[in-house]
Amino acid sequence: MSFRRLLLSVTAFTLLAGPVAHAEAQADARGADAVDTVLVLARDKAGLLEKQPSDTVFGIDKPLIETPRSASLVSDLTLERFGVETLDGLSAVSPGTHTASFYGVPGSLNIRGTLAENYFRGFKRVENRGTYSTPIGGAARIEVLRGPPTPVYGSGKVGGLVNFIPKSARDEGRFLAQAEGEFTATFGSYNKKLVTGQFGAPVSLGAAEGGVYVYGEAEDSHSYYRGLYPRRHLIEASADFDLGQGWSTAIGGMGFQSDGDVQTPGWNRLTQELVDRRLYITGRDTSLKDSDGNGRLTPNEVGFYPYASALYIPYYGFGSSDPVHTLDTGVGKTTLNRRTVYISPADFSKTTTGTLYFDLAKDLGADRSLKLQLFHDRQDNERFVSYGYPSAIDARVSEARLTLALPTTVARISGQTLVGASHRSFEGRRRESFNSGLIALDRRDLAFGATATDTIDSPFTDEPGGVGLRWENDNRSEWTQSGIFFTSDLEAGRWNLTVGGRYDRYEVESQDTGFLSYTVTGRQSAGRNKATWNASLTYKTALGLMPYASYAKASALEMSQAGDIAPSLVRDGSWLSNSDLAEAGVKFQLLDGTLVGSLAAYRQNRTQLTNSSPPTVQGTRAKGVELELRWLASEQLSFTLAGNSQRTTMKGPDRSFQYIPAYTAGVPGPSAYGGSYVVWSFASLPGRGGDYAYTLVPKSVLSLYGAYTSKGYDWGQAGATLGVSHVSQTAGTVQNAVRYPAYSVVNGSAYLTRGPYTAQFNVDNLFDTFYFTPDADTYANLGALPGKGREWRVTLKRTF
């Protein structure tokens, strides 16, 4: 056996089979097991297996298959083979990850029933629930953790996180041996146009050895939904170097700009007949007039501002209506085209983000190392949605982290410990207008289209005479988090114990100077100390089974969509919340490492912030079971299975402000759609005074995919992927809500490679299945997004 093959065998065995004694690893590398491992790597044609340990879960490099927590790895090759273009598509390969529509913009992933947090190389980014479509094309891999962040990463809720690892010249722990790159051009249905390019090269600067890598993409497309035209630009750049004498560094960043990630609630005027038969109630209310002819309703044209009495009626348990709410023109029914959604030419969303990072590390010898990391992330967004929800966000977050890695040996117990400190600071401004009652989602007749009397005024316009809409919330917020942390990964025979914790000092300041903020006046400030911890125990059997149990106590700031904290939460002390997780399961590597997976059961308690005014912190309780399988059945064929069964409960009483549908208020649609019905406390509705099921998230999602890759021939190589995802029934959250049936979506792709050229063909929703995903948050019972129908695209790639 050649030295190179021996080295590859040792490395592959260590990464795939996990930590074992050094002598055993050497012996195995020289024997048949090493050959088997090389064969396993050769069989992984869809990028399903982890090729290097990850520090996502505990901060310590440890293979995910041996980490006692439910987590999934998605490589860039898997993203390509499975045709995943947005975060929502990760449900195909990661269990427990299905997202209710956040108004059609996939900004964050829903994990275990609640929205997860976005990370970049282990650092939490500025909040993005649905501000812009989080780009994933430049990822070397994406790691999905179902549980709290490691103490090294900071505090966070137990629901989960998505960690984005950008492309770099350090390939699987080694630098590129030679320059490489690729260009792609994608064309598809609905005028899809996307181009990407990437280039990496080794670089030597005196004693410094390393490399640089650049990735870029540009998209100018239409959408399946009429009226949406996403345009995006992304650039990533990085430089990684070993400086000599144990020093190493990494520096890089990502810039992103989008114009067209417009939020849409999808369909309004929800009825069961609309969901089942697409029969939509038409009609318009002409009682309100655009008297100044500016193409929209200004507050003075709606009623006595700021309470807009002409558009909404509070519901107090008995049905009532108003003549100005009644549809008086074009009332009837029609079949609504699924490509038609709630949109107008006035709607827009413009986002710019910038992300920077810097690492400096020193290998101190004897398994000791010291690392300094700096991180900065900024988000700017201006957004207008014509049903009455303008927003402007300017937020930035910076973090510094110092980590010392130390070997740990006590008698027969050995392992590694990380200790360190971090400081994180935030400064942001969030401006929004939705408090005055100028929102009437059902007012627009989607079959007719947008009109001046269902388009609400915008603070981005300057109305003469001071009659225009003003920023009702204008919250400036600053906060800092300073803490110390530790994590230890300890082994004794077949037992593995991982423990960690951190202690933080939080300081927050916030003030809302909006025109109609419904919150406390003046600058509010507070401070608090908080400790969090987690512990996990694993037993490694000789059969390749690894049962484990884990428990975590976590804390997190209750942040709004910009990452800011509302003054009312600072005043009443609810700005810092607690959460906990209990999880047990088994991970396994069977059939000589060709079958890997996990089975996990969990119970968690955590909170989520409602988007009402003032915002309220709502408790949730969730429990479920998750299964993940990845099987390399042969050198040409592989399969994945990701499934879950879960139930999320909202802890009562839910006192949030909510919009409710007309049928809940006992009013026929044609007598109500000209305005809105609201409740000041959701708990006041029948059957909602206590706990209730969060039915916006399906109880189960099951995805089964198969990938085939041919042998290499003189003419090249070909392959195909085919998969189906089944989603169970969902429903609104009011009593007797509209129900959205279960559905199954089939996706497929095929590719052909000849030399440096590859052509790939993808089809999403192959059988054109009709389905819905309900909206999230305050308008969840008023809108639902019809799923995209069949879409296709062709990608041409040239590598060099």
N, C-alpha and C positions, 0 to 999 in steps of 0.2 A: 504494500500500500504506500502511495507516495506521501511525502510530508504534507503537501497541500491538502490532499484528501483526508489525511488523518486530522489535520487542524480543523477542517470544515466539520468533520464528524464529531470531534470533541465539542466544538461550539454549538452545533445543532442539538446534540444530546443534552447539553447543559441548559439550553434555552427551552427546549420542548419538554424534557423530562423533569426539569426543575432542580432545586438544590439537592445535592447528595454529597457524600464525603468525597474529598478530592481524590483520594486513592481509588475509590470506586469508579469515579468518572473516567480516570485514566484507563482503568482496566476495561471498562465498557467501551471506551472509544476505540480500543485496539481489537475489540471482538466483534461478534456478529451484530450486536445491538447497534453499534455505530453505523454499520452498513444499512441496517433497517431504517435508522433515522435519516440517513441521506436519501433513502428511497421514499420515506414519508414526505420529506421536503420536496422531492421531485414530483410527487403526486399532487401537491397543493397548487393546482392550476388556477384557482379562483381566489387565492390570498386569504383563506379561511383561518389558517393557523397563525398563532403568535410567533414571530421570529426573534423577538428580543423582549426581555422583561420590561414591565411597566411599573412606574412609581405612582400611578394615578390613585390607587386605592389607599395606600398607607404612606406614600412618600419614599418608600424603600423599593429599589428595583426587585421585583418579584413577579414571576409569571402569573398572569391572570388566572390560569387554570389551577394554580395552587393558592390563590388568594381567597381567604375565607369571607367573601362578600360577592354578591351577585353583580357581575360586570361583563361587558362584551367589548371585543375589539373589532373594528371595521377598517380594513386596510384600503388604500387607494385602489388596489386591484379589484377588491370586492365591490367597491362603489361603482367601478367601471363595468364589471361583469353583470351586476345586478341592476344597473341603470338607475342608481340612486342619485338624484340631483338636489334634493333639499333635505332638511332635518326630518321632515315627516316621513320620508322614505326609509328611515332607519328601522321602522317597525318590521321590515322584511327580514332583518337579521338580528334584532335585539328584542327580547320579550319585554312586555310591560311598557311599551313605548308607543302609545297612540294618542294623537293630539286632537282635541276638539278645535274647530276652526277659530283661530284668533283673527277673524275678519279677513281670512284668505291669505295672510302673510305668515309664513313659517319662520318665525323668529326664534322660538324656543320649543323644546321638545317636552311633551307631557310624559312624565315617568311616574308610574304607580299612582295615577289619578290626579296629580298636581303638576304644575309647571316646574321644570328643572332649571338649573342655572348653567350659563355658558362660561367655559374656561378656555384660556389660550395658553398652552404650555404650562398648565398648572396654576394659572392666575385668573381670578374671576374678572370677567369683563363688565362693562356698564350694562345695566339691565336692557334686555331686548325681548319683550314679550310678543310684540307684533309690529314693531316700528319698521323693520326692514327684514328682508329675507336673508337669514344668516348664510353667508357663502361657505361652501364646503369643497369646492372644486380644487382648491390649493392645499388640501390636506394630504399629508403622508399617511396618516391614519386618524381615526376618530375613536375615542374611548368613551363608552357609556357606562357610568357607574350608577347603580341603583342603591342609594344609601347616602350617608353624609360625606362631606369631603374629609380627607385626611387632615389631622391637626396641622400638618405642615402647610397645607394650602390655606388655612384660615377657618373661620366659622362659616356655617351654612346649614340649611335645613336638610332633614334626612331624606327628602324625596328623591334626590339624585342630581347628577350633573353630566354634562357633555364636555369632554376635553378635546380640543382641536390641536393636533400636532402638525405644524406646517412642514412643508418640504424643505430639506436642507442637504448640504453636501456630506453630512455625516450619515452614511447609509448603513443602518442596522449596526451602529456602534463603530463602523469603520468609515474612513474618508473615501470618496470616489477615487478609483484608480485611474480613470481617464475621463475626458470631457464627454458629456452626454446631454441629450435634450430631445424635445419633440415639439411638433406643431399639430394642432387639430383644428378642423373646421366642421361645424355641425349645422345642418339644415334640417328643417322639419315642418310639420303641420303648423298652421296658423302663423306662418311667416317667421318661424324660429330661426335665428341667426346667432351663432356663438362661435368665437374663435379663442383658442388658448395657445400659449407657448411657454416652454420652460427650458432652462439651460443650467447645467451645473458643471463645475470644473475643479480639479485639484489645483491648489496654489501653494507655492513655497516662497516664503519671505525670510531669507536667511535661515536661522535655526527653526523658524516657525513653519509647521506643516499643517495644511488644512485644505479648505475649499470654499467656494462661493456657489450660491444657487439663487436663481431668479425665476419666478412664475408670474404669469399675467393672463388675464382673460377679459374679454369684452363681449357684451351681449346687447343686441338691439332687436327685440322680438315683439310680436303681438302675443296674445294669450288666447287660451280656449274661451275665456270669458270676454265677451265683446266690451270694448271700451277700456281694457287694461293693456298697457304697452310697457312692459318692464325693460328698462335700459340700465345696465350695470357695468362697472369697470372695477377690476381688482388687480393689485400689484403686490407681490411678496418678494422680499430680498433678504438674504441671510449670509453671514460669513462665520465659519467655525474654524478655530485654529488650536492646535497643540503648540504652545509657545516654548516648550523645553523646560527642563528642570521641574517637571510636575505641574506646570501651569497650563491652563487651557481657558479658552474664552469662546463666547458665542454672542453675536450681535445681529439684530435683524428687525424686521417690522412688516406690517401689512397696511396698505391703504385701500379703502373701499368707497365707492360712490355709486349711489343708485338714484334713479329718477323714474318713478312709475310703480313702486311697490304700494299702490293705493289700497287702503283697506276697503273691503266691501262686506256688508252683512249677508250678501247672497240674495235670498228671497225673503220678502216680508209677507204680511197678511197670512200667517201660517194657519192652516186648518189640516185636519187629517185627510180631507179630500184632495188638498193640494199635494200632500206627500204621496198619497196612494195613486192618484189619477192625473196629477199635474193640472187640475182645474183650479184656476186662479180667479179670485173675485176682483173684477175690474171696477173702475169708477173714480171720479175725482171730486174734491170739495172745492167749489169756486167762491165760497163766502169770504175768504181772505184775498186781498188784492195787492199786487205789486204796484202800488200807487205812484212811485217815483220812476218806474220803468227801468230799474237797474239790473233786472234779471234775477232777483233774490228777495227773500223776505227779511227786512230789517226789523229790529225790535219794536219800533214805533208802529209797524204795520201789523203786528201780531196781537197786541193787547197792552195792558199796562205793564211795562217793563219795570222790574226785572222778573216778574213771575209768569209772564206769558200765559195768562189764563185762557186765551183762545186756543191753546194747543194741548193742554193736559188737564185731567181731572183726577184728583186723589181718590183712591178707592177705599171706602170704609166698611166694606162687607155687604153693600147693597148696590144693585145695578142702577146706574144713572147715565144720562147722555146729555148732549148739548147740540143745538142746531148747527153750530159751526163745526161739529165733528162729523156731520152726516154727508155721505157721498151723494152728490146731486146731479152728476153728469156722467153718462157712459156706464151706468151700473149694469153689471152682467157677469158672465163667466167666460173664460177662454183657456185654451191649453197653452201653458207657458213654455217657451223654448228654454232648455236647460243651459244654454250659453248666455241667456239674458240674466243679468244680475243688477244689483243696486249700484249704479254708477252714474256720474254726470260729467260733462266736459270740464266742469269747474273743479273737479277733485284732483288733488295732487299729493305727492309725498316725495320729498327730497332729503336724502340722507348722505352724510359724509362721516366716515369713521377713520381713525388713525390709531395703530397699535405698534408699540415699540418695546423691545426687550434687550437686556444685556446681562450676560453671565460672566463671572470670573471665578475660576475654581483652582484649587491647589491640592495636589495629591501629596499628603504628608507621610505616606508610607505606612506599612503595617495596617492596611485596610482603614486608614484614617484620611479624611479629606475635609476641606473647608470650601464652601461655595457662597458667593455673594451674587444675588439676583436682583435686578431692577426691572420694573414693568410700568407701562403707562398706556392707558386706553382712553380715547375720546370719542364722543358721539354728538353729532349735530343733526337735527331733523326739524323740518317744517312740514306740517301735514294738514290737509283740509279734506273733510268728508262732508258731502253736501247735506246729509240728514241732520248735521248740526254737531260736529265734533272736531273742531280745529285744535291743533296742538303744536307747540314749539319746544324743543328740547336742546339744551346745551349742557353737557355733562362730561366730566373727566375724572378719572381715578388713577392714582399712582400707588405703587407698593414697592417696598424694599424688604428683602428677606436674606437672612444670614443663617446658614445651616452647617453644623459640624457633624460629620459621620464618624462614629467610633465603634470598634469591635467590642463585643460584650461576652465575657466568659465567666460563669459562676459554676464551679464544680463541673458537672456533666452538661450544663446548659451553656449553649453558645449562640451567638447571633450578632446582630448589628443594631445600634441605637443612633437615632438622629436627635439632636438638640439644637435649638436655635431661637431666633427672635424675628419678628416682622412688624412693620409699620405700614398701615394703609390709610390713605386720605382720599376724601371725595369732596368735590365742589360741583354743584349743578344748579340749573334753573329750569323749572318746568312750568310752562304756561298752557292752560287749557280753558275751554269754555264749554260747559255742559250742565251748569247748575241752574240756569234760569228757566228751564222748562221749554226751551226752544227746540227740543228734539221730538220729532214725531215720525218714527220709523215707518209706520204703516201709511203715512199720508201719500206717498208716491205710488202711482199706478205703474208697475213695472212694464205692463203691456203697452202703455202709452209712452212712457219715457219721462225724463226729467223735465220739469216746468219751473217757471219763476216762483210759483207759490208752493213748491215743495223743496226748494233749495234755500237753505238757511244762510244768513249773512256770515261774513268771515272777518275776523280781526286783522287779516292781512290786507284788507281793503280800507281805504280812508273815505268814510262817508261824510259829506258836508253837513254841517249843523249838529254834529255830535250825536246822530241818531243810529250810528252803526254799532255792531256787536263789539264789545270790549273783552279783554282777557279777564275772565271771571276768577281763575286761579293763576297766581303768579308767585310760585314758591321758590325761594332761594334757600338752599340747604347745604350745610357743610357738616362732615363728620369724620372722625378718625378712629382707628382701631389699632391699638398697640398691644402686642402679646408675646409671650414666650411659649414654646411648645417642645414636646418630645414624642418620639415613637420608637418602640423597641420590637424587633422581630426575633423571637427566641426559639431555639429548637433543642429538644431533649429526646433522643431516639426518634420514634415516629410521631411524637407530639410537637406541635408548633403553636406557640402563644404569641399573639400580637396585641400590644397595648399601646395606647397613646392618649395624649391630652394636651390641652392648652389653657392658658389663663390670660384673659384680655381685659384691657381698659378701653371703654368706649366713651367718646365725647361727641355729642350731637348739638347742632344749632339749626334752627329753621324759622323762617318767617314768610307768611303768605300775604302779599299786598294786593291781591287781585280785587277786581271790582265787586265780586260777589262770591267770596270764598267759603262761606259757611263754616269758618273755623275760628279758632281763638286769635285775637289780635296781638300784635307785638312779637318781638323775637323770643322764641322759646328755646331753652337750653337744658341739657341734662347730662349726667355722666353715670356710668355703672361699671362695676367689675363683674366678670363672669367666667366661670370655669366650665369646660366641656371635656368629655372623655369617651373612649371606646375600647372594647376588648373583644378579641376573637380567639377561639381555640379550634385547632384542627388536628385530626388524627389521620395519618397516611397509612393505609393498609397495603399489604403486599399485592393485592389484586388490582391496584390502580384506583381504588375508591378513596375519597377524601371527605368524610363527613365533617361538618363544622357547625359551630354555634357562635353567634355574634350579638353584641348589644352595644348601643351607642346613645349617649345623651348629647344633644347639640343645641346650639342657639344661633339666631340670625337676626339681622336688622330687618324691620318691616319696611321695605322700600317700594316706592311707586314706580311707574313705568320709566322714569328717568334715572332711577337709583336714588332719588331724594327721599326724605322722610317728612311726613305731614306734621305741621305744628301741633295739631290736636293729639296725635299719638305721643309726641314729646310731652305734652302737658299731662296726659292721663297715665303715662308710664308704660304704654303698650307698644313702644317702638322697638323693644327687644323681646323676642319670643323664644319659647322653648319647644323642643321636639325630641322624640325618642324613637328608637328602632330596635326591635327584637327580630332576629333572623336565624334560621337554621336550614341546613341543606346538605347536599353532597355533590362534590365535583368528581369527575372521573376521566381517566385516560385508558381506553381499552383497545383491544385488537392492535397491539404493537404501536399505540399512539395514533392510529388512524381514525378512532372514534373518540371525540372529546365532547364534554358537555357539563351541564349542571342542572340540578333540581333544587329549588329554594322555596321556602315558605316564610312569610314575613308578617309582622304587625307593626304599624307605625302610627304615631300621633304627631301631627304638625299643623301649622297654620297657613292661611293664605290671606292676602290683603284684597278686600273688595274695592272696586273702582267707584264706589259711591262717594257722596260728599256730605259730611266729612267721611273719609275712609274708615272702615272698621276691620278689625282683625278677627277672622273667622276660623274657628278650630275645625280640624278634620281628623277622621280616624279611618285607616285603610288596612285591609288585610288581603292576602292573596298568595297564589302559588305560581311559580314561573319555571318554564322548562326551556333549555337551549341545547341543541344537538348539532354537531358538525362532523360529518362522516365522509372520509375519503374512501369511497367504496372501491375504487380501482385507480389506476394511473390516469384514466380518462374521465371518470365519473365521480362526482361529489354531491352531497345533499346537505341541506340545512333545515332545521326545524326550530322555530321560535314561537312559543305560546304562553299564554297566561290566563289565569282566572282571578279576578279581583273584585272587591267591593269597597267603594269609598263612601263614607258617611259624613255629612255635615253636622257638626255638633250644634245643637240648639241651645238657646234660641238664636236664630239668625236675624239680627236687627239691622241688616243692611238695607239701603234704599234700592228698590228694584222697579224696573218697568215690567208690566204684566200684560198679557194678551187680552183682547176684548172679551173672548169667551170666558176667561177667568172672572172678569168683572160682570158677567151675565148680560152682556150687551151684544146684539148681532153686529157682525162686521160692517155692513154698509152704514150702520148708524154710529160707528165708532172710529173708522179708519182715518178720518180727517184729523185725528188728534192722538193723544196717548193717555194711558192709565198708569198710575204709579202708586206704590205703597211705601210709606216711610219706614216700615219695618216688615221684612219678608215673613217674620214670625206671625204677623197678624192674619195671614192667609189661612184658610181651612186646611187642617192637616199638616201645617208647617210650624206649629208652636214649639216642637221639640226637635229631636234629631230627624234627619231625612236623608234618603239615598241620593247621592250625586250621580244622577242618571245621564249626564252629558258625556260621561266616559263609559265605553262598552265594558261589560263584565268579562268578556274574553276576546282575545285577538289571537289568531293562529296563522302562521305563515310557513309554507313548505316550498322550498326551492330545490331545483336540481340543475347542475351545471355539467356540461360535457365538453371535453377538449380532445380533439383528434390527435393521433400521433403526428410527428413531423414528417412531411413528405418533400419530394423535390420541388413541388409547386408551392409548398408552404404549409399552413396549418389552419384549421377551422374549429369553431366551437359554438355552443349555444347555451342559453340559460332560460329556464321556464319556471315560473312560480305562481302560487296563488296565495292570497291573503284573505282570510275570512274574519269579518268583524261582526260581533253580535249586536243586538238591538240597543238603541239609545233613545232618550226621550228628554223633553224639557223638565224643568225642576218644579213647576207648579203642580198642584193636584190635578189629575185627569189631563195631563199635558199631551201635546202631539207626540206620537211615537214614530221613530225612524226605523224601518225594518233592518234586519241583518242583511249583509251582502257579502259577496265574494268578488275580488278583482284579480284577474290574471294578467301578469306582465311577462314579456319575453324579449329575448335579444339573440342575435347571431352575429358572428364576426368571422372575417377571413383575413389571414396575415400572409403576406408574401414578401420576404426580405424585410426591408425597413418600413413597408407600407401595411396599414391595417384599415379595413373598412368594417364598420359596425352598424347594425340596424337594430333599433329598439322600438318596441310597441308597448305602450302603457294602456292598461284597461282594454285588453285584446278583444273582449266580447262586448265592449261598450255598455257595461253595467251601469244602471242608474241608481244612485244612492245619495245620501245626505250626510254631512257632518254638521252638528248643531254649533251655533255661535257660543262664545264664551262670555263670562263676566255679566255685566248689568243687563245686556240685551239678549241673553241666552234664550229667553222664551219668546222673543220677537223675530228672530232671524235664524236661517239655516242656509248653509252653502251647498248647492247641488254639486256632487262630485264631478270632476272632469271626465269627459267621455274619452273615446279612443284618440290617442295621440301617437304620432310616429316621428322618428328622427333618424338621420343618417350622419355618422361621424367618420371623417376621413383623417387618418393619423399618419404622420411621417416621423420616424425616429432617426436619430443619428448619434 
